[in-house]
Each structure stands twice: as C-alpha cells, then as structure tokens.
Amino acid sequence: GAGWYHTHIAEIYYFLHGTGTFAIGGSLENPQEDAADAWSTKMVRGPSVSGSFKGQTEVKFAPGDMIIAPTGVPHRPSAITSVPRDIIRFAIDPDKVLPLK
C-alpha cells in the first residue's frame, strides 16, 4: 500500500478509542513529492513524499497507545479492527510550515 513521510514535521499519534495497525518504517518505492499547492500539504501534512511501502513494520494499537513518526520516516494507518477510532495527532513543526490551529 501507499505510505508517506514528512520532510519538515514529526507526528505523535495518541489513540483514544479503537484498535488496529499502523505501518511505520522501511522505505518508499517510487517516491514522489506531494504537490506544494495541495490543501493537504498546506494545511495538514506539510511538505511530504508519497510512494509504495517497502519493509515497513505493522504496529498494533489500542486505546492509550502512542506512536511517534519522526521526520523522514514512512508511515500510515493500515487497518482498523474496531471502531470508533479516535486519534489525537500532534504535529511537531519547528519550521512552522503549517498554519497554527
């Protein structure tokens, strides 16, 4: 499946409800920079690179778990095994590439 990494931000995901798996690590095949003018680049993800995952680790998550996705590390949610899935996402943005909310 597809994954991505961010070139300027790191993320912390804290899982409030739901269970599933989160893919992280490895590398991306055929990496492509995301469009700089895309809404998701400007408002959510910051400058990022997307591609096909290779060699990722599937990490199970449950309520109370936390996953850290450092800058430059491919990641994505990969499977939901129970709902609702509620996640708090913290973006570590030292370069201020995203608008403050």
Secondary structure, 3 states (H helix, E strand, C coil): CEEEEECCCEEEEEEEEEEEEEEECCEEEEEEECCCCCHHHHHHHCCEEEEEEECCEEEEECCCCEEEECCCCCEEEEEEEEEEEEEEEEEECCCCCCCCC
